[in-house]
């Protein structure tokens, strides 16, 4: 779910399929947790709205980094 939401926000939904959305959600949760821990907040805390927001933020960061790497 988080990967799909991030892909819609970043407008990459038409470029990636369901499997990539799932992978982005998982990787995004890990990256989002790392980012939140860096700022002194808790990362993914379970199956709740806060964790979904953290995973979406992480997935958006991953998509952005992917865009930068493709262009450069």
Long-range contacts (C-beta under 8 A, 24 or more apart in sequence): 1-25, 1-52, 2-28, 2-29, 2-52, 2-55, 2-56, 2-58, 2-59, 3-28, 3-55, 3-59, 5-52, 5-56, 5-59, 6-56, 6-59, 6-60, 6-62, 6-63, 7-59, 7-63, 9-56, 9-60, 10-60, 10-63, 10-64, 12-63, 24-59, 24-62, 24-63, 25-55, 25-59, 27-58, 27-59, 27-62, 28-55, 28-56, 28-57, 28-58, 28-59, 28-60, 28-61, 28-62, 29-54, 29-55, 29-58, 29-59, 30-58, 31-58, 31-59, 31-61, 31-62, 32-56, 32-57, 32-58, 32-59, 32-61, 33-58, 34-58, 35-61
